[in-house]
Amino acid sequence: MKLEPDFAALAWLEKLIPETETFDWDDGNIDKNRKHGIPDEEIESLLNQDEYIFAGEIIKPAHPEWRGLILGQSDEGRFLALFTKRGEKLRPISCRLMRKEERRFYEKTVQKKD
C-alpha cells in the first residue's frame, strides 16, 4: 500500500464529531468487518480516542473512490487500521488489526505528540 498526504482530508477528520450519525453504515458495510473479528461498535470507538492518526490517502492500490488510512486503538485496546470516507461521512470500508509496520508508525507518531 502506498500513501500520500491529504491535508484537506486531515482537516475534515479533525473537525469530525464521532457520533453514530457521523458514520455511513448500509447493507454494503454493516457487520462486514466481523470477518476480521471487529464489531461495528468497536470501529466507531476508534475515533473516540485521543490518539488516532490519519496516515494519508491510499493511492496504491488504486480505487474508484477516495480511500484513506486511519490508525488507532479501540476501546477494547486493539490496534486497528481503517480505510474510509465517503462524502461528509466516515464510511468504514474495511477495518482490521494493524500490520507490524503500521503499528510501529502509529506508536512512533503518538510518542512524538507527547
A tleap script that builds the chain and sets N, CA, C and O, in Angstrom:
source leaprc.protein.ff14SB
mol = sequence {
  NMET LYS LEU GLU PRO ASP PHE ALA ALA LEU
  ALA TRP LEU GLU LYS LEU ILE PRO GLU THR
  GLU THR PHE ASP TRP ASP ASP GLY ASN ILE
  ASP LYS ASN ARG LYS HIE GLY ILE PRO ASP
  GLU GLU ILE GLU SER LEU LEU ASN GLN ASP
  GLU TYR ILE PHE ALA GLY GLU ILE ILE LYS
  PRO ALA HIE PRO GLU TRP ARG GLY LEU ILE
  LEU GLY GLN SER ASP GLU GLY ARG PHE LEU
  ALA LEU PHE THR LYS ARG GLY GLU LYS LEU
  ARG PRO ILE SER CYS ARG LEU MET ARG LYS
  GLU GLU ARG ARG PHE TYR GLU LYS THR VAL
  GLN LYS LYS CASP
}
set mol.1.N position { 0.841 -1.165 0.000 }
set mol.1.CA position { 0.000 0.000 0.000 }
set mol.1.C position { 0.895 1.240 0.000 }
set mol.1.O position { 1.891 1.307 0.720 }
set mol.2.N position { 0.515 2.217 -0.824 }
set mol.2.CA position { 1.252 3.475 -0.885 }
set mol.2.C position { 0.312 4.598 -0.467 }
set mol.2.O position { -0.823 4.692 -0.933 }
set mol.3.N position { 0.818 5.451 0.430 }
set mol.3.CA position { 0.028 6.555 0.959 }
set mol.3.C position { 0.588 7.886 0.498 }
set mol.3.O position { 1.770 8.013 0.179 }
set mol.4.N position { -0.294 8.875 0.471 }
set mol.4.CA position { 0.091 10.235 0.109 }
set mol.4.C position { -0.611 11.181 1.085 }
set mol.4.O position { -1.762 10.938 1.448 }
set mol.5.N position { 0.061 12.259 1.521 }
set mol.5.CA position { -0.619 13.196 2.416 }
set mol.5.C position { -1.862 13.792 1.747 }
set mol.5.O position { -1.883 14.005 0.534 }
set mol.6.N position { -2.876 14.054 2.537 }
set mol.6.CA position { -4.094 14.702 2.061 }
set mol.6.C position { -4.536 15.651 3.168 }
set mol.6.O position { -5.243 15.259 4.096 }
set mol.7.N position { -4.107 16.909 3.055 }
set mol.7.CA position { -4.346 17.876 4.121 }
set mol.7.C position { -5.813 18.270 4.237 }
set mol.7.O position { -6.272 18.608 5.329 }
set mol.8.N position { -6.549 18.234 3.147 }
set mol.8.CA position { -7.984 18.526 3.199 }
set mol.8.C position { -8.714 17.441 3.992 }
set mol.8.O position { -9.580 17.746 4.812 }
set mol.9.N position { -8.368 16.190 3.749 }
set mol.9.CA position { -8.990 15.083 4.485 }
set mol.9.C position { -8.599 15.139 5.958 }
set mol.9.O position { -9.425 14.858 6.827 }
set mol.10.N position { -7.367 15.493 6.243 }
set mol.10.CA position { -6.916 15.620 7.631 }
set mol.10.C position { -7.722 16.704 8.349 }
set mol.10.O position { -8.171 16.492 9.476 }
set mol.11.N position { -7.908 17.848 7.718 }
set mol.11.CA position { -8.684 18.936 8.320 }
set mol.11.C position { -10.128 18.504 8.553 }
set mol.11.O position { -10.711 18.815 9.592 }
set mol.12.N position { -10.708 17.789 7.590 }
set mol.12.CA position { -12.068 17.273 7.733 }
set mol.12.C position { -12.170 16.333 8.924 }
set mol.12.O position { -13.102 16.426 9.724 }
set mol.13.N position { -11.206 15.427 9.037 }
set mol.13.CA position { -11.211 14.442 10.104 }
set mol.13.C position { -11.050 15.100 11.472 }
set mol.13.O position { -11.680 14.676 12.441 }
set mol.14.N position { -10.220 16.120 11.555 }
set mol.14.CA position { -10.002 16.801 12.826 }
set mol.14.C position { -11.272 17.487 13.330 }
set mol.14.O position { -11.445 17.647 14.538 }
set mol.15.N position { -12.155 17.890 12.429 }
set mol.15.CA position { -13.410 18.552 12.801 }
set mol.15.C position { -14.548 17.555 13.045 }
set mol.15.O position { -15.599 17.920 13.572 }
set mol.16.N position { -14.331 16.311 12.662 }
set mol.16.CA position { -15.376 15.295 12.743 }
set mol.16.C position { -15.747 14.995 14.189 }
set mol.16.O position { -14.873 14.786 15.031 }
set mol.17.N position { -17.032 14.976 14.471 }
set mol.17.CA position { -17.527 14.607 15.793 }
set mol.17.C position { -17.982 13.149 15.704 }
set mol.17.O position { -18.943 12.837 15.001 }
set mol.18.N position { -17.286 12.253 16.422 }
set mol.18.CA position { -17.592 10.820 16.292 }
set mol.18.C position { -18.886 10.401 16.978 }
set mol.18.O position { -18.878 9.966 18.130 }
set mol.19.N position { -19.981 10.535 16.270 }
set mol.19.CA position { -21.281 10.091 16.737 }
set mol.19.C position { -21.804 9.075 15.732 }
set mol.19.O position { -21.298 8.988 14.613 }
set mol.20.N position { -22.797 8.319 16.120 }
set mol.20.CA position { -23.339 7.290 15.230 }
set mol.20.C position { -23.754 7.871 13.885 }
set mol.20.O position { -23.559 7.223 12.857 }
set mol.21.N position { -24.328 9.087 13.862 }
set mol.21.CA position { -24.753 9.713 12.600 }
set mol.21.C position { -23.570 10.092 11.709 }
set mol.21.O position { -23.746 10.328 10.514 }
set mol.22.N position { -22.387 10.149 12.274 }
set mol.22.CA position { -21.174 10.501 11.544 }
set mol.22.C position { -20.763 9.386 10.586 }
set mol.22.O position { -20.074 9.627 9.595 }
set mol.23.N position { -21.192 8.173 10.891 }
set mol.23.CA position { -20.758 7.002 10.135 }
set mol.23.C position { -21.767 6.639 9.051 }
set mol.23.O position { -22.977 6.745 9.253 }
set mol.24.N position { -21.264 6.216 7.916 }
set mol.24.CA position { -22.084 5.783 6.780 }
set mol.24.C position { -22.161 4.258 6.815 }
set mol.24.O position { -21.291 3.571 6.279 }
set mol.25.N position { -23.207 3.738 7.448 }
set mol.25.CA position { -23.443 2.296 7.523 }
set mol.25.C position { -24.616 1.951 6.612 }
set mol.25.O position { -25.650 2.617 6.647 }
set mol.26.N position { -24.456 0.912 5.798 }
set mol.26.CA position { -25.552 0.419 4.963 }
set mol.26.C position { -25.357 -1.070 4.733 }
set mol.26.O position { -24.467 -1.680 5.325 }
set mol.27.N position { -26.176 -1.653 3.887 }
set mol.27.CA position { -26.091 -3.100 3.636 }
set mol.27.C position { -24.722 -3.518 3.105 }
set mol.27.O position { -24.326 -4.673 3.266 }
set mol.28.N position { -23.999 -2.599 2.477 }
set mol.28.CA position { -22.699 -2.935 1.903 }
set mol.28.C position { -21.577 -3.048 2.911 }
set mol.28.O position { -20.579 -3.720 2.650 }
set mol.29.N position { -21.720 -2.401 4.067 }
set mol.29.CA position { -20.606 -2.447 5.011 }
set mol.29.C position { -20.986 -2.792 6.451 }
set mol.29.O position { -20.099 -3.059 7.262 }
set mol.30.N position { -22.257 -2.795 6.789 }
set mol.30.CA position { -22.630 -3.104 8.177 }
set mol.30.C position { -22.281 -4.576 8.476 }
set mol.30.O position { -22.614 -5.475 7.704 }
set mol.31.N position { -21.635 -4.784 9.560 }
set mol.31.CA position { -21.186 -6.116 10.013 }
set mol.31.C position { -20.161 -6.772 9.084 }
set mol.31.O position { -19.793 -7.925 9.307 }
set mol.32.N position { -19.695 -6.074 8.061 }
set mol.32.CA position { -18.710 -6.628 7.119 }
set mol.32.C position { -17.389 -6.965 7.823 }
set mol.32.O position { -16.717 -7.934 7.468 }
set mol.33.N position { -17.031 -6.169 8.809 }
set mol.33.CA position { -15.724 -6.330 9.443 }
set mol.33.C position { -15.688 -7.398 10.524 }
set mol.33.O position { -14.649 -7.634 11.140 }
set mol.34.N position { -16.823 -8.040 10.749 }
set mol.34.CA position { -16.826 -9.169 11.686 }
set mol.34.C position { -15.930 -10.305 11.173 }
set mol.34.O position { -15.463 -11.131 11.957 }
set mol.35.N position { -15.691 -10.343 9.851 }
set mol.35.CA position { -14.780 -11.364 9.315 }
set mol.35.C position { -13.363 -11.164 9.851 }
set mol.35.O position { -12.564 -12.100 9.878 }
set mol.36.N position { -13.056 -9.924 10.282 }
set mol.36.CA position { -11.777 -9.626 10.925 }
set mol.36.C position { -11.908 -9.677 12.445 }
set mol.36.O position { -10.957 -9.383 13.170 }
set mol.37.N position { -13.107 -10.056 12.922 }
set mol.37.CA position { -13.351 -10.125 14.349 }
set mol.37.C position { -13.591 -8.774 14.994 }
set mol.37.O position { -13.375 -8.611 16.195 }
set mol.38.N position { -14.040 -7.793 14.200 }
set mol.38.CA position { -14.211 -6.436 14.711 }
set mol.38.C position { -15.664 -5.994 14.526 }
set mol.38.O position { -16.109 -5.792 13.396 }
set mol.39.N position { -16.403 -5.845 15.622 }
set mol.39.CA position { -17.792 -5.389 15.512 }
set mol.39.C position { -17.868 -3.888 15.191 }
set mol.39.O position { -16.925 -3.143 15.456 }
set mol.40.N position { -18.980 -3.463 14.630 }
set mol.40.CA position { -19.167 -2.070 14.221 }
set mol.40.C position { -18.959 -1.090 15.380 }
set mol.40.O position { -18.379 -0.020 15.191 }
set mol.41.N position { -19.428 -1.449 16.567 }
set mol.41.CA position { -19.301 -0.567 17.724 }
set mol.41.C position { -17.823 -0.311 18.054 }
set mol.41.O position { -17.457 0.798 18.445 }
set mol.42.N position { -16.989 -1.326 17.899 }
set mol.42.CA position { -15.561 -1.155 18.176 }
set mol.42.C position { -14.929 -0.236 17.140 }
set mol.42.O position { -14.047 0.557 17.472 }
set mol.43.N position { -15.367 -0.332 15.897 }
set mol.43.CA position { -14.867 0.556 14.846 }
set mol.43.C position { -15.190 2.002 15.203 }
set mol.43.O position { -14.330 2.877 15.104 }
set mol.44.N position { -16.423 2.250 15.615 }
set mol.44.CA position { -16.818 3.606 15.982 }
set mol.44.C position { -16.010 4.117 17.172 }
set mol.44.O position { -15.735 5.313 17.260 }
set mol.45.N position { -15.629 3.231 18.084 }
set mol.45.CA position { -14.874 3.645 19.268 }
set mol.45.C position { -13.477 4.144 18.917 }
set mol.45.O position { -12.871 4.875 19.700 }
set mol.46.N position { -12.966 3.767 17.768 }
set mol.46.CA position { -11.630 4.184 17.337 }
set mol.46.C position { -11.501 5.702 17.344 }
set mol.46.O position { -10.467 6.236 17.745 }
set mol.47.N position { -12.549 6.402 16.902 }
set mol.47.CA position { -12.481 7.860 16.809 }
set mol.47.C position { -12.807 8.568 18.120 }
set mol.47.O position { -12.740 9.795 18.194 }
set mol.48.N position { -13.157 7.812 19.145 }
set mol.48.CA position { -13.378 8.408 20.464 }
set mol.48.C position { -12.085 8.536 21.247 }
set mol.48.O position { -12.079 9.092 22.345 }
set mol.49.N position { -11.005 8.036 20.707 }
set mol.49.CA position { -9.717 8.060 21.387 }
set mol.49.C position { -8.974 9.361 21.066 }
set mol.49.O position { -9.213 9.985 20.032 }
set mol.50.N position { -8.085 9.753 21.953 }
set mol.50.CA position { -7.270 10.947 21.717 }
set mol.50.C position { -6.175 10.700 20.694 }
set mol.50.O position { -5.740 11.629 20.012 }
set mol.51.N position { -5.736 9.477 20.583 }
set mol.51.CA position { -4.552 9.174 19.791 }
set mol.51.C position { -4.815 8.367 18.532 }
set mol.51.O position { -4.167 7.342 18.321 }
set mol.52.N position { -5.740 8.796 17.695 }
set mol.52.CA position { -5.831 8.141 16.392 }
set mol.52.C position { -5.123 9.021 15.378 }
set mol.52.O position { -5.008 10.231 15.572 }
set mol.53.N position { -4.654 8.423 14.309 }
set mol.53.CA position { -3.813 9.114 13.335 }
set mol.53.C position { -4.361 8.914 11.934 }
set mol.53.O position { -4.736 7.803 11.557 }
set mol.54.N position { -4.405 9.979 11.175 }
set mol.54.CA position { -4.709 9.873 9.754 }
set mol.54.C position { -3.366 9.715 9.051 }
set mol.54.O position { -2.563 10.647 9.019 }
set mol.55.N position { -3.124 8.538 8.490 }
set mol.55.CA position { -1.829 8.234 7.874 }
set mol.55.C position { -1.734 8.755 6.439 }
set mol.55.O position { -0.628 8.943 5.933 }
set mol.56.N position { -2.867 8.991 5.773 }
set mol.56.CA position { -2.850 9.537 4.420 }
set mol.56.C position { -3.841 8.863 3.495 }
set mol.56.O position { -4.538 7.920 3.867 }
set mol.57.N position { -3.880 9.379 2.277 }
set mol.57.CA position { -4.733 8.812 1.238 }
set mol.57.C position { -4.049 7.599 0.629 }
set mol.57.O position { -2.845 7.619 0.373 }
set mol.58.N position { -4.811 6.557 0.399 }
set mol.58.CA position { -4.271 5.355 -0.240 }
set mol.58.C position { -4.286 5.588 -1.750 }
set mol.58.O position { -5.350 5.717 -2.357 }
set mol.59.N position { -3.097 5.642 -2.349 }
set mol.59.CA position { -3.031 5.854 -3.798 }
set mol.59.C position { -2.678 4.584 -4.565 }
set mol.59.O position { -2.935 4.490 -5.765 }
set mol.60.N position { -2.091 3.613 -3.878 }
set mol.60.CA position { -1.824 2.304 -4.471 }
set mol.60.C position { -2.122 1.261 -3.424 }
set mol.60.O position { -1.569 1.332 -2.326 }
set mol.61.N position { -2.958 0.312 -3.707 }
set mol.61.CA position { -3.637 0.092 -4.974 }
set mol.61.C position { -4.696 1.170 -5.220 }
set mol.61.O position { -5.257 1.733 -4.280 }
set mol.62.N position { -4.952 1.439 -6.472 }
set mol.62.CA position { -5.920 2.458 -6.864 }
set mol.62.C position { -7.345 1.960 -6.632 }
set mol.62.O position { -7.635 0.773 -6.783 }
set mol.63.N position { -8.216 2.875 -6.266 }
set mol.63.CA position { -9.625 2.563 -6.029 }
set mol.63.C position { -10.473 3.584 -6.777 }
set mol.63.O position { -10.024 4.710 -6.995 }
set mol.64.N position { -11.687 3.218 -7.176 }
set mol.64.CA position { -12.536 4.164 -7.896 }
set mol.64.C position { -13.002 5.344 -7.035 }
set mol.64.O position { -13.307 6.411 -7.567 }
set mol.65.N position { -13.061 5.159 -5.705 }
set mol.65.CA position { -13.422 6.278 -4.835 }
set mol.65.C position { -12.303 6.501 -3.820 }
set mol.65.O position { -11.486 5.614 -3.570 }
set mol.66.N position { -12.281 7.700 -3.240 }
set mol.66.CA position { -11.246 8.086 -2.295 }
set mol.66.C position { -11.203 7.112 -1.123 }
set mol.66.O position { -12.235 6.696 -0.598 }
set mol.67.N position { -9.983 6.761 -0.728 }
set mol.67.CA position { -9.790 5.946 0.482 }
set mol.67.C position { -8.621 6.509 1.267 }
set mol.67.O position { -7.633 6.977 0.700 }
set mol.68.N position { -8.753 6.455 2.570 }
set mol.68.CA position { -7.684 6.908 3.444 }
set mol.68.C position { -7.436 5.877 4.521 }
set mol.68.O position { -8.223 4.946 4.692 }
set mol.69.N position { -6.346 6.037 5.247 }
set mol.69.CA position { -5.971 5.098 6.296 }
set mol.69.C position { -5.930 5.825 7.635 }
set mol.69.O position { -5.197 6.799 7.808 }
set mol.70.N position { -6.728 5.334 8.575 }
set mol.70.CA position { -6.745 5.839 9.940 }
set mol.70.C position { -6.210 4.723 10.834 }
set mol.70.O position { -6.623 3.569 10.718 }
set mol.71.N position { -5.290 5.079 11.723 }
set mol.71.CA position { -4.712 4.122 12.662 }
set mol.71.C position { -5.062 4.560 14.071 }
set mol.71.O position { -4.987 5.746 14.392 }
set mol.72.N position { -5.443 3.612 14.911 }
set mol.72.CA position { -5.767 3.964 16.283 }
set mol.72.C position { -6.019 2.748 17.139 }
set mol.72.O position { -5.923 1.606 16.689 }
set mol.73.N position { -6.344 3.026 18.394 }
set mol.73.CA position { -6.607 1.970 19.357 }
set mol.73.C position { -8.075 2.065 19.775 }
set mol.73.O position { -8.565 3.147 20.100 }
set mol.74.N position { -8.761 0.948 19.764 }
set mol.74.CA position { -10.188 0.916 20.102 }
set mol.74.C position { -10.391 0.937 21.612 }
set mol.74.O position { -9.434 0.843 22.380 }
set mol.75.N position { -11.647 1.060 22.027 }
set mol.75.CA position { -11.982 0.976 23.454 }
set mol.75.C position { -11.528 -0.345 24.055 }
set mol.75.O position { -11.216 -0.421 25.243 }
set mol.76.N position { -11.492 -1.392 23.224 }
set mol.76.CA position { -11.083 -2.714 23.689 }
set mol.76.C position { -9.567 -2.860 23.739 }
set mol.76.O position { -9.067 -3.908 24.148 }
set mol.77.N position { -8.822 -1.828 23.329 }
set mol.77.CA position { -7.369 -1.849 23.395 }
set mol.77.C position { -6.690 -2.454 22.183 }
set mol.77.O position { -5.469 -2.612 22.173 }
set mol.78.N position { -7.463 -2.795 21.157 }
set mol.78.CA position { -6.852 -3.370 19.962 }
set mol.78.C position { -6.391 -2.259 19.032 }
set mol.78.O position { -7.034 -1.215 18.924 }
set mol.79.N position { -5.262 -2.498 18.359 }
set mol.79.CA position { -4.696 -1.537 17.423 }
set mol.79.C position { -5.285 -1.819 16.047 }
set mol.79.O position { -5.032 -2.868 15.456 }
set mol.80.N position { -6.078 -0.863 15.539 }
set mol.80.CA position { -6.843 -1.075 14.318 }
set mol.80.C position { -6.428 -0.130 13.194 }
set mol.80.O position { -5.964 0.985 13.430 }
set mol.81.N position { -6.608 -0.609 11.975 }
set mol.81.CA position { -6.399 0.190 10.768 }
set mol.81.C position { -7.733 0.240 10.041 }
set mol.81.O position { -8.401 -0.780 9.876 }
set mol.82.N position { -8.113 1.434 9.611 }
set mol.82.CA position { -9.417 1.651 8.999 }
set mol.82.C position { -9.253 2.409 7.687 }
set mol.82.O position { -8.591 3.446 7.653 }
set mol.83.N position { -9.842 1.910 6.616 }
set mol.83.CA position { -9.820 2.578 5.312 }
set mol.83.C position { -11.201 3.159 5.093 }
set mol.83.O position { -12.193 2.435 5.173 }
set mol.84.N position { -11.287 4.467 4.814 }
set mol.84.CA position { -12.635 5.021 4.823 }
set mol.84.C position { -12.804 6.464 4.361 }
set mol.84.O position { -11.811 7.190 4.311 }
set mol.85.N position { -13.984 6.907 4.030 }
set mol.85.CA position { -14.534 8.249 3.810 }
set mol.85.C position { -15.402 8.245 2.568 }
set mol.85.O position { -15.003 7.764 1.508 }
set mol.86.N position { -16.577 8.784 2.720 }
set mol.86.CA position { -17.476 8.966 1.585 }
set mol.86.C position { -18.264 10.234 1.838 }
set mol.86.O position { -19.004 10.331 2.818 }
set mol.87.N position { -18.107 11.192 0.965 }
set mol.87.CA position { -18.786 12.464 1.160 }
set mol.87.C position { -18.354 13.095 2.464 }
set mol.87.O position { -17.160 13.206 2.742 }
set mol.88.N position { -19.313 13.504 3.258 }
set mol.88.CA position { -19.007 14.117 4.557 }
set mol.88.C position { -19.166 13.138 5.713 }
set mol.88.O position { -19.165 13.532 6.879 }
set mol.89.N position { -19.303 11.858 5.376 }
set mol.89.CA position { -19.428 10.838 6.430 }
set mol.89.C position { -18.221 9.906 6.393 }
set mol.89.O position { -17.575 9.733 5.360 }
set mol.90.N position { -17.946 9.329 7.520 }
set mol.90.CA position { -16.881 8.354 7.623 }
set mol.90.C position { -17.479 6.990 7.305 }
set mol.90.O position { -18.343 6.505 8.035 }
set mol.91.N position { -17.030 6.378 6.233 }
set mol.91.CA position { -17.580 5.090 5.812 }
set mol.91.C position { -16.553 3.989 6.063 }
set mol.91.O position { -15.554 3.905 5.349 }
set mol.92.N position { -16.782 3.155 7.055 }
set mol.92.CA position { -15.868 2.041 7.286 }
set mol.92.C position { -15.952 1.028 6.139 }
set mol.92.O position { -16.879 0.221 6.070 }
set mol.93.N position { -14.986 1.088 5.263 }
set mol.93.CA position { -14.941 0.170 4.128 }
set mol.93.C position { -14.327 -1.145 4.591 }
set mol.93.O position { -14.832 -2.226 4.285 }
set mol.94.N position { -13.244 -1.034 5.325 }
set mol.94.CA position { -12.584 -2.215 5.857 }
set mol.94.C position { -11.838 -1.814 7.116 }
set mol.94.O position { -11.194 -0.766 7.153 }
set mol.95.N position { -11.920 -2.628 8.131 }
set mol.95.CA position { -11.204 -2.382 9.366 }
set mol.95.C position { -10.566 -3.704 9.784 }
set mol.95.O position { -11.206 -4.755 9.752 }
set mol.96.N position { -9.306 -3.634 10.175 }
set mol.96.CA position { -8.566 -4.842 10.545 }
set mol.96.C position { -7.535 -4.468 11.594 }
set mol.96.O position { -7.345 -3.289 11.894 }
set mol.97.N position { -6.876 -5.459 12.146 }
set mol.97.CA position { -5.767 -5.197 13.055 }
set mol.97.C position { -4.618 -4.566 12.263 }
set mol.97.O position { -4.408 -4.886 11.093 }
set mol.98.N position { -3.882 -3.670 12.914 }
set mol.98.CA position { -2.748 -3.029 12.245 }
set mol.98.C position { -1.688 -4.060 11.882 }
set mol.98.O position { -1.487 -5.048 12.588 }
set mol.99.N position { -1.024 -3.809 10.778 }
set mol.99.CA position { 0.157 -4.592 10.409 }
set mol.99.C position { 1.325 -4.091 11.257 }
set mol.99.O position { 1.258 -3.012 11.845 }
set mol.100.N position { 2.397 -4.885 11.313 }
set mol.100.CA position { 3.548 -4.527 12.152 }
set mol.100.C position { 4.098 -3.143 11.816 }
set mol.100.O position { 4.363 -2.345 12.715 }
set mol.101.N position { 4.269 -2.857 10.530 }
set mol.101.CA position { 4.849 -1.562 10.144 }
set mol.101.C position { 3.889 -0.407 10.454 }
set mol.101.O position { 4.328 0.698 10.772 }
set mol.102.N position { 2.591 -0.661 10.361 }
set mol.102.CA position { 1.606 0.356 10.712 }
set mol.102.C position { 1.639 0.643 12.218 }
set mol.102.O position { 1.543 1.793 12.647 }
set mol.103.N position { 1.775 -0.416 13.000 }
set mol.103.CA position { 1.820 -0.235 14.458 }
set mol.103.C position { 3.079 0.523 14.870 }
set mol.103.O position { 3.021 1.385 15.746 }
set mol.104.N position { 4.210 0.212 14.250 }
set mol.104.CA position { 5.446 0.955 14.545 }
set mol.104.C position { 5.265 2.438 14.208 }
set mol.104.O position { 5.635 3.307 14.997 }
set mol.105.N position { 4.696 2.722 13.031 }
set mol.105.CA position { 4.442 4.095 12.610 }
set mol.105.C position { 3.503 4.787 13.599 }
set mol.105.O position { 3.755 5.921 14.005 }
set mol.106.N position { 2.434 4.114 13.982 }
set mol.106.CA position { 1.458 4.660 14.928 }
set mol.106.C position { 2.129 4.997 16.257 }
set mol.106.O position { 1.994 6.114 16.756 }
set mol.107.N position { 2.844 4.043 16.826 }
set mol.107.CA position { 3.462 4.251 18.137 }
set mol.107.C position { 4.520 5.347 18.092 }
set mol.107.O position { 4.637 6.132 19.033 }
set mol.108.N position { 5.289 5.408 17.009 }
set mol.108.CA position { 6.302 6.455 16.845 }
set mol.108.C position { 5.635 7.829 16.745 }
set mol.108.O position { 6.108 8.795 17.345 }
set mol.109.N position { 4.554 7.917 16.000 }
set mol.109.CA position { 3.848 9.194 15.819 }
set mol.109.C position { 3.199 9.645 17.131 }
set mol.109.O position { 3.264 10.824 17.477 }
set mol.110.N position { 2.585 8.729 17.850 }
set mol.110.CA position { 1.954 9.066 19.129 }
set mol.110.C position { 3.010 9.527 20.134 }
set mol.110.O position { 2.781 10.464 20.899 }
set mol.111.N position { 4.157 8.867 20.126 }
set mol.111.CA position { 5.242 9.236 21.021 }
set mol.111.C position { 5.709 10.666 20.763 }
set mol.111.O position { 5.991 11.410 21.702 }
set mol.112.N position { 5.791 11.047 19.489 }
set mol.112.CA position { 6.227 12.403 19.123 }
set mol.112.C position { 5.247 13.458 19.613 }
set mol.112.O position { 5.652 14.573 19.940 }
set mol.113.N position { 3.959 13.118 19.667 }
set mol.113.CA position { 2.933 14.055 20.118 }
set mol.113.C position { 3.091 14.370 21.613 }
set mol.113.O position { 2.781 15.474 22.062 }
set mol.114.N position { 3.579 13.381 22.373 }
set mol.114.CA position { 3.708 13.559 23.829 }
set mol.114.C position { 4.930 14.342 24.140 }
set mol.114.O position { 5.218 14.600 25.308 }
savepdb mol mol.pdb
quit
